């Protein structure tokens, strides 16, 4: 039996908030489309109190940011990037060009071609998301993207040195201190000072996510990233301290971040709420994490692994942690998730920051139909074909009949022309 012991906000309440964001973003994009840099500067002044002579950092400013950091911080950034680069390179190696002769004289193939230019948004705001620079800029460069533009907002009226350093070490070609909707819009639409890109990637707040949604089609995007989501599947082998720690560890992302416990143990399910309240008394981000848990936290009690599987696949969470006696069962059978963390030895924070997998992942049930950001997102798989004369005549006769079936006279004429020219007499 599946029993919900704690429920979060309704879908209707979430949709109402989304509609307000949508209208705000529409107005901002219209202003930037019409007025370019002038609108971008006004928005930066209004939202970030930031209006430098140039939003783009010079090489000297980037070097100054790098020099301002402790050696250990730079080493840690380089370590994280080495892990992410290594896994991304293995993923890229799995993408192979294909060429095959499907019939005598008919050669079909596909090529993997990197996108030419990408805009990477790295959030600041409540948290300086240094790791997002690795996940977006570095992965794009491993994929072979020629021009990578990176934007991140100022923090407390200054340049975020660690984020800029991560962007630089990851290989960004242009670094701009610019945040919010104005940043992603400037990269997508282009302004007097920022040439437009072909694709936008990276997480952000609700306004950034909505801007990417509205800009999709004009440019490509990685995915529509909403508030961070986490789901734990746990049984009696998991203790309340670990479950609560891992739930709050993702709830702190923002006050609308869902954190869900799917428990195979009533003892664990009953113990977690009190343990969460205990940890909130000392957690530095308790104000945010506590609000997220109260409004969006859920506890669902199930009797069997099969029920846990059904619940988890229905929720399709961005992050899923498996804290059970047999994590392999869920690796073998779970279908809808952004990233999976197997066993108590790993956790979502590892994936977010350093272990090597990408942390830009599908939310709002998008895990039903897509995975997260990876080198393949920056690569177009395009097809080609060629035929000998004999093969063209053979294919052309069938094509002609199929075109006639659909009343495509112009298509049929293309096929018939080849048949006349290439079919051998007799």
Secondary structure, 3 states (H helix, E strand, C coil): CCEEEECCCCHHHHHHHHHHHHHHHHHHHHHHHHHCHHHHHHHHHHHHCCCCCCCECCHHHHHHHHHCCCHHHHHHHHHHHHHHHHHHHHHHHCCCCEEEEEECCEEEEEEEEECCEEEEEECCCCCCCHHHHHHHHHHHHHHCCCEEEEEECCECCECCHHHHHHHHHHCCCEEEECCHHHHHHHHHHCCCCCCCCCEEECCCCHHHHHHHHHHECCEEECCCCCCCCEEEEECCCCCHHHHHHHHHHHHCCCCCCCEEEEECCHHHHHHHHHHHHHHHCCCCCHHHHHHHHHHHEEEEECCCHHHHHHHHHHHCCCEEEEECCCHHHHHHHCCCCCEEEECCCCCHHHHHHCCCCCCCCCCCCHHHCCCCCCHHHHEEEEEEEEECHHHHHHHHHHHHHHHHHCCCHHHHHHHHHHHHHHCCCC
